[in-house]
Amino acid sequence: MSKVLFWVVVILVGLLAMRLAARHAAHRNQPRQRTKSRPKSAPRTGAPRKQAETIVQCDYCGVHVPANEAIHSLGKHWCSVEHARLGSS
């Protein structure tokens, strides 16, 4: 029984070695893909970038919110109507 197990292991190791050698040979024969590098100053193609949104800080709780969603009152910025009411009193 030990002889059979020995030969099974030898065959499996041989098959593994052949597979690794074939993979190495295939990888070696493939032409290298060159990445097309572009200068860093060149603009990206594709979808245009969105403009950065202005972020303001709530004068009551300190949370940051987009300026178009904030409540503006008396030169201050608030994250909600309730904070505007509480902060202005």
N, C-alpha and C positions, 0 to 999 in steps of 0.2 A: 504494500500500500504506500509506503514511503517513497518508493521509486516512481510511482505514478504521480504523486504529489510534486515531487522534484521536477519531473518533466513538464507538468502543467505550469509550474512557476517559471521554468526556463523558457517555455514557449511564450508565456505572457510578457516576460521581460523583453524577449526578442521582438515581439510585435510592437511593444511600446517604443523600443529603440528605433525601429523602422519608421514608425509614425512620426516620431520627433525629427528624424533625419529628413523625411519627406517634407515636413512643414518648414524646416530650416532651409531646405533647397528651394522650395516654392517662394519663400520670403526673400531669399537672396536673388532670385531671378526677376522679381517684380521691379519695374522702374520706380525710382523714388519720386514721390509726388512733391513738387515744389509748391510752397505756398506763395501766392501772389501777394507780395507785400506792397503796401501803398505808403507814401509819405504820411507822416502824422498830421501834416497840415492840410492834406487833401480832405475835402468834405466827404461824408458818408453818403452813400446812395441809398435809396429806399424811401421809407416814410419820413416826412419832415418831422423834426423834433417839436414837441410842445414847448411853449414858453413857460418859464418858471413862474409859479404863482407866488404872490406876496403872502407871507405868513405874518400874522400879528399875535400878540400875547394878550390874553384876557387880563384886564387890570384888577379883577376880583380874585380869580383862582389861579391864574398863571398858565392855564392851558393854552397851547398854540393852535390857532385855527386859521384857515385861509381867509384873506381879507374880504373876499366877496361873500363869505358866509357869516362874518362877524357883525355884531351890532355896533354901530358907530354913534356915539353920543358925547357931546361936550368935549370933543377932541380925544376921547378915550375909546378903547376897543373892548368889547365884551363878547363872551362866547354864547350868551343866551340873554333873553329878555329879562329873566329873573335875576341874573347877575348884574345887568345894567340897572335894574331897579334897586338891588341891594347895594351896589357900589356907589350909586349917585346920592344915596341918602346919608 
